[in-house]
Amino acid sequence: MTDWLEHSVQVEVNAPIDFVWGLWSDLEQMPRWMKWIDSVNVLEDDPDLSRWKLASGAFEFSWLSRILKLVPNQIIQWESVDGLPNRGAVRFYDRKGSSVVKLTVAYAIPGILGRIMDDLFLGRVVESTIQADMERFRDYALKVQQQL
């Protein structure tokens, strides 16, 4: 039996929604702000599919992800189709000159192991890491915006 653990974090970016969307929707740029993401490669023959590689210290995982829903300036929803089981969505909220970006990530861990790990440390580590990723994205977006 598998349990799904889910985490949601958000950040406000002082930039217009179309600019923020443009940066985030370029999936191959994710390693610039996501600490554990080593690479993202969008498949040429199917742009809804991308190969992801997560690496941190001694562990490495990869998976193929499919975009399930894409609404410009609003949402990108995905799920893995092989490899590390995960799913989630990133939502964009227009605040008239600034943007809120909310990331929800869920991943599968075998039953009792998942509950024990989540209670002990895994949930806090994952949530603090993706919150830091979101803050790096905000800083990255502001840096790119200033260079324009």
C-alpha positions in Angstrom: 0.0 0.0 0.0 1.2 3.5 -0.9 0.6 6.8 0.9 0.7 10.1 -0.9 2.3 13.0 1.0 1.4 16.5 -0.2 2.9 19.9 0.4 1.8 23.4 -0.7 3.9 26.5 -0.6 3.5 29.9 -2.2 5.4 33.1 -2.9 4.5 36.6 -4.1 6.6 37.9 -7.0 6.7 41.6 -7.6 6.3 41.2 -11.4 3.3 40.9 -13.8 1.6 37.5 -14.2 2.6 37.0 -17.9 6.3 37.6 -17.1 6.2 35.2 -14.1 4.3 32.6 -16.2 6.8 32.9 -19.0 9.7 32.1 -16.7 8.1 29.2 -14.8 6.6 27.6 -17.9 10.1 27.2 -19.4 10.5 23.9 -17.6 14.1 23.3 -18.6 15.1 26.3 -16.6 13.8 24.8 -13.3 17.3 23.7 -12.1 18.1 27.5 -11.8 15.9 27.8 -8.7 14.9 24.2 -7.6 17.7 22.9 -5.4 17.1 19.2 -5.9 16.2 19.3 -9.6 19.4 18.4 -11.6 17.8 18.6 -15.0 14.6 18.8 -17.0 14.4 17.8 -20.6 11.2 18.4 -22.6 10.7 15.7 -25.2 10.9 17.0 -28.8 8.3 14.7 -30.2 5.8 15.4 -27.4 6.1 18.7 -25.5 3.6 17.6 -22.9 6.2 15.0 -21.7 9.5 15.9 -19.9 12.2 13.8 -18.3 13.2 15.0 -14.8 16.2 14.2 -12.7 16.3 14.8 -8.9 19.7 14.6 -7.2 20.8 15.4 -3.7 23.9 14.0 -2.1 23.9 10.2 -2.4 20.5 9.7 -3.9 19.2 10.3 -7.4 15.8 9.7 -9.0 14.3 10.3 -12.4 10.8 10.2 -13.9 8.9 11.0 -16.9 6.2 13.6 -16.3 3.1 14.5 -18.4 1.3 17.8 -18.3 -2.3 17.1 -17.7 -3.6 20.7 -17.7 -2.0 23.9 -19.0 -3.9 27.2 -18.9 -1.6 30.1 -19.6 -1.2 32.5 -16.7 -3.2 30.2 -14.5 -2.1 26.6 -14.0 0.3 23.8 -15.0 -0.8 20.4 -13.6 1.3 17.3 -14.0 1.7 13.7 -13.0 4.6 11.3 -13.4 4.0 8.4 -15.9 7.1 6.4 -14.9 9.9 6.5 -12.3 9.4 8.4 -9.1 5.6 8.7 -8.4 4.6 12.3 -8.1 2.0 14.8 -9.1 1.0 18.3 -8.5 0.2 21.8 -9.8 1.6 25.3 -9.9 -1.1 28.0 -9.9 -0.6 31.6 -10.8 -2.7 34.4 -9.3 -2.7 37.9 -10.8 -2.4 40.6 -8.2 -2.4 43.6 -10.7 1.4 44.2 -10.9 2.5 41.3 -8.8 1.8 37.6 -8.9 1.3 34.8 -6.4 2.7 31.5 -7.4 1.4 28.5 -5.4 3.1 25.1 -5.8 1.5 21.9 -4.6 3.6 18.7 -4.8 2.6 15.2 -3.9 4.7 12.1 -3.9 4.2 8.4 -3.1 5.9 6.6 -0.3 5.2 3.0 0.7 2.5 2.8 3.5 3.8 2.8 7.0 7.3 4.0 6.0 5.7 7.1 4.6 3.8 7.9 7.7 6.8 7.4 10.0 9.2 9.4 7.7 6.7 12.2 7.4 6.1 12.4 11.1 9.8 12.3 11.8 11.4 14.7 9.3 10.6 14.1 5.6 7.6 16.4 5.4 9.4 19.3 7.1 12.5 18.8 4.9 10.5 18.7 1.7 8.3 21.6 2.6 11.2 23.8 3.7 13.1 22.9 0.5 10.3 23.7 -1.8 9.6 27.0 0.1 13.2 27.9 -0.4 12.9 27.0 -4.1 9.9 29.3 -4.4 11.9 32.1 -2.8 14.8 31.4 -5.2 12.3 31.6 -8.1 11.1 35.0 -6.8 14.7 36.3 -6.6 15.5 34.8 -10.0 12.4 36.5 -11.6 13.2 39.9 -10.1 16.8 39.6 -11.3 15.7 38.7 -14.8 13.2 41.5 -14.8 15.8 44.1 -13.7 18.1 43.0 -16.6 15.4 43.8 -19.2 
